[in-house]
Amino acid sequence: MLQKLQALRARLKREQTAFATLIAAYIVTGKLGLLLGYVHPATSLVWPPAGIALAAFLVQGYRVWPAVLVSAIALYAATLGPVPAVIPMSLGNMVEGLLAAYLINRYAGGRHALQTPQNSFRFAGLTALASLSMSATVGALSLSFAGLAKWSDYGAIWVTWALGNFASYVLVASTVMLWGLGSKSRWSTPQIVEAVTFFLALVIVGFVVFCGFPAAFRGYPLELLCGPILLWSAFRLGRRAAMAGVLLLTGLAVYGTLIGFGPFVRATPTTSLVMVLLFMDLTAIMSLTLAALTSEYSVAEAQLRELVVTDPLTGLPNYRRLVETLGTEITRSNRTDRPFAVVFFDMDGLKSINDELGHLIGSRAVCRFAETLRASCRATDTAARYGGDEFVAVLPDTDEEGAKVVIRRMAERLAEDTDKPELSASAGVAIYPRDGGTPTTLLSAADRALYAVKADKAAARRRGVVPIREWTNAVSR
């Protein structure tokens, strides 16, 4: 009971921290975005709160809606004062975020929407649909009816609101989702160096394209340089680095455009920002899709490689992986000057099981044997299926006596198995470097020792006596 209470307290503390972080991020980024409210003080093309709210709904769940609503009310009240329009505007923002989250959960894979190219496109399309449906309409109407904006400005306010929300969904929400979910993989040192190099190159490209540095390059279509640098991250560094790069480049593009540099400078700041954000939206969608496609191919390649070296029936390594493991152990043994053992197992009577009980039961017997062998080995050992009813265990840093222990353990586990039919096996052992110096010679030596054991058993059965050679003696000399 005490443990449950402590777990509940820890969970409540985490949720409170998440709520407080969400509120702070919403208000702070909203105030910064409204500094660029050229059409109206309460709306901006640069509107990170919309993306933060959507990411929170997708990652944390719909239960965070009170935090989003409170944040929106506080932000608009601080901007417009305590006017009635604040409530419908805040409700519109919150409901639109909920609608976008529902659509993505329903049709695009929810919080994992950015893991496949198909769902990445659906994510972009559904967020575009949501941004055109709720918040912009409610917000523009509220401002107009309250007398806080002219009706002649309704169209400009609506367009600014909708485009700002869509850009925030694509740029901010996707980045927060990818980084908020975390990753089980850890980058190696070369990958970290490559990532640092990428971000440095991205900053240089951003200054060249959008900040007019150096001046000699101005007037050229330098925005085309953004494609190759972002393709680098999409193909080499993954989705999270790609979106972080897009967000960084967006910041540089907005800054450079507003100070009058870059290819998207137009007559007014609003028009300039529209051009920049449309370009960066398309770039982000392209980067997301290509990064997701690359990730899919990487997973498929890893699975294919695993299938190539895995026995499909038992899940143990197959002969190809076995030979690779033996080569690795030979190299390690030569370096450490320590022997290792190769134990060759052969199931007794598998043909009789197949003939009398059927091949399905025989296949299950093979799987039972494989599980017993896996359980009898150490974590550092390799248990593999050689083929048919033959298995091999590679035991690093193990001599003949250690191999006997594994054989004895295997025999005991098979004897304790209550499933039918009963299983038994014969085993032969080879020791490196005593019995061979290559994978082939080691396997041949263990195989010869195995068949010597099987011959002794067969001779003993013909005489009607118990075989003299036991499991623990099934070794080569």
Sequence and secondary structure as in RCSB ss.txt:
>XXXX:A:sequence
MLQKLQALRARLKREQTAFATLIAAYIVTGKLGLLLGYVHPATSLVWPPAGIALAAFLVQGYRVWPAVLVSAIAL
YAATLGPVPAVIPMSLGNMVEGLLAAYLINRYAGGRHALQTPQNSFRFAGLTALASLSMSATVGALSLSFAGLAK
WSDYGAIWVTWALGNFASYVLVASTVMLWGLGSKSRWSTPQIVEAVTFFLALVIVGFVVFCGFPAAFRGYPLELL
CGPILLWSAFRLGRRAAMAGVLLLTGLAVYGTLIGFGPFVRATPTTSLVMVLLFMDLTAIMSLTLAALTSEYSVA
EAQLRELVVTDPLTGLPNYRRLVETLGTEITRSNRTDRPFAVVFFDMDGLKSINDELGHLIGSRAVCRFAETLRA
SCRATDTAARYGGDEFVAVLPDTDEEGAKVVIRRMAERLAEDTDKPELSASAGVAIYPRDGGTPTTLLSAADRAL
YAVKADKAAARRRGVVPIREWTNAVSR
>XXXX:A:secstr
 HHHHHHHHHHHHHHHHHHHHHHHHHHHHHHHHHTT SSBTTB S  HHHHHHHHHHHHH GGGHHHHHHHHHHH
HHHHH S TTHHHHHHHHHHHHHHHHHHHHHHS GGGGGGSHHHHHHHHHHHHHHHTTSHHHHHHHHHHHTTSS 
GGGHHHHHHHHHHHHHHHIIIIIHHHHHHHS  S    HHHHHHHHHHHHHHHHHHHHHHS  SGGGTTS GGGG
HHHHHHHHHHHT HHHHHHHHHHHHHHHHHHHHTT STT  SSHHHHHHHHHHHHHHHHHHHHHHHHHHHHHHHH
HHHHHHHHTB TTT SB HHHHHHHHHHHHHHHHHHT  EEEEEEEETTHHHHHHHH HHHHHHHHHHHHHHHHH
HS TT EEEEEETTEEEEEETT  HHHHHHHHHHHHHHHHH  SSS   EEEEEEEETTS SSHHHHHHHHHHHH
HHHHHHHHHHHHHTS  SS GGG    
